[in-house]
Amino acid sequence: MNLRTFVAALAATFALSIAGALADTTTAAPGIVFTASNWQFTPGKIAAHPGQTIVLHAKSIEGVHALVSDDLGIKSVMLLPGKTVDVTFVAPTKPGKYYIHCNIPCGPGHDKMTVVVDVQ
């Protein structure tokens, strides 16, 4: 390969990598838009099938909060105002009600910040 061919191939590779970097990457994966505000999560209930993969596109719209669920294998995930974080978990194979909690005290009513994941 001569120098001219090498430089042309290098330029083409660079142009393709720049085009890929500029491509729209803001399209979210299918999932549930999930918000936290002082003393509540929305939605407050999520229906799931046994073994179903769930993606929460989660963000805080008021205050700092965090999601945690030992039952669902969700380690503490901090939610900051205006920043979306994808939280992925697999619904248990056994039908029942499972819970996600806020684990950052946010004032009176913090103890009511619970989401029910209803596996049917």
PAZA-160889 format. One record per residue (C-alpha): residue number from 1; residue in one letter; z, x, y. Coordinates in steps of 0.001 Angstrom, whole numbers, padded with zeros to 6 digits. Example, Ala and Ser with C-alpha at 12.3 -4.5 7.8 and 13.67 -1.06 7.14 Angstrom:
// PAZA-160889
   resi   resn        pz        px        py
      1      a    007800    012300   -004500
      2      s    007140    013670   -001060
This chain:
// PAZA-160889
   resi   resn        pz        px        py
      1      m    000000    000000    000000
      2      n   -000998    001456    003336
      3      l    001150    001324    006467
      4      r   -000874   -001502    008074
      5      t   -000450   -003749    005010
      6      f    003249   -002928    004810
      7      v    003842   -003766    008492
      8      a    001906   -007054    008151
      9      a    003944   -008049    005094
     10      l    007175   -007118    006878
     11      a    006199   -009166    009948
     12      a    005311   -012189    007803
     13      t    008637   -011967    005951
     14      f    010516   -011720    009253
     15      a    008649   -014722    010711
     16      l    009430   -016848    007647
     17      s    013111   -015913    007725
     18      i    013344   -016796    011445
     19      a    011646   -020154    010783
     20      g    014158   -020881    008029
     21      a    017062   -019971    010278
     22      l    015784   -022288    013000
     23      a    015277   -025211    010612
     24      d    017493   -028251    011134
     25      t    020629   -027694    009068
     26      t    022669   -030515    010606
     27      t    021712   -033130    008026
     28      a    024877   -033964    006116
     29      a    025000   -034421    002369
     30      p    025532   -038023    001248
     31      g    029174   -038885    001510
     32      i    031834   -040813    003377
     33      v    032427   -040402    007094
     34      f    036174   -039933    007279
     35      t    038309   -039724    010426
     36      a    041922   -038943    011203
     37      s    043731   -040127    014294
     38      n    047395   -040420    015101
     39      w    049028   -042276    012234
     40      q    045911   -043409    010352
     41      f    042930   -042361    008291
     42      t    039691   -044322    008345
     43      p    038730   -045555    005821
     44      g    042156   -046216    004365
     45      k    040776   -046998    000900
     46      i    037982   -045386   -001110
     47      a    036527   -046966   -004257
     48      a    035317   -044510   -006885
     49      h    034060   -044448   -010454
     50      p    035738   -042210   -013049
     51      g    034353   -038671   -012776
     52      q    032419   -039427   -009579
     53      t    032015   -036597   -007084
     54      i    033168   -037676   -003626
     55      v    032325   -035864   -000386
     56      l    034368   -036698    002698
     57      h    032771   -035673    005996
     58      a    036196   -035426    007608
     59      k    037269   -034778    011184
     60      s    040093   -035567    013520
     61      i    039360   -037723    016519
     62      e    042902   -037403    017844
     63      g    045439   -034663    017162
     64      v    045605   -032084    014392
     65      h    045952   -033365    010829
     66      a    045477   -032093    007291
     67      l    044447   -033647    003982
     68      v    046191   -032860    000725
     69      s    046313   -034457   -002740
     70      d    047797   -032891   -005833
     71      d    046392   -035786   -007911
     72      l    042830   -035115   -006739
     73      g    043033   -031332   -006545
     74      i    042641   -031230   -002758
     75      k    044444   -028236   -001306
     76      s    045559   -028545    002313
     77      v    042466   -028907    004531
     78      m    043096   -028797    008275
     79      l    041253   -031301    010478
     80      l    040754   -030273    014084
     81      p    039480   -032581    016829
     82      g    035692   -032749    016918
     83      k    035107   -030359    014002
     84      t    033730   -031836    010773
     85      v    034833   -030351    007459
     86      d    033346   -031421    004122
     87      v    036028   -032088    001513
     88      t    034677   -032496   -002019
     89      f    036636   -033715   -005025
     90      v    035983   -035352   -008383
     91      a    037625   -038704   -009106
     92      p    039885   -038599   -012154
     93      t    038461   -039950   -015399
     94      k    041449   -042261   -015819
     95      p    041241   -045471   -013745
     96      g    044062   -045961   -011277
     97      k    045164   -045418   -007717
     98      y    045381   -041884   -006353
     99      y    046526   -040808   -002911
    100      i    045521   -038449   -000133
    101      h    048180   -037660    002479
    102      c    048429   -035957    005853
    103      n    050659   -032912    005545
    104      i    050998   -031966    009220
    105      p    053733   -034025    010914
    106      c    052047   -035872    013777
    107      g    054822   -038089    015058
    108      p    056329   -041451    014155
    109      g    054073   -043165    011647
    110      h    053047   -039885    010007
    111      d    054539   -041093    006721
    112      k    052017   -043971    006711
    113      m    048988   -041643    006838
    114      t    047778   -042277    003311
    115      v    044386   -042965    001797
    116      v    044162   -044790   -001515
    117      v    041407   -043622   -003868
    118      d    040934   -046539   -006250
    119      v    039228   -045319   -009424
    120      q    037703   -048240   -011368
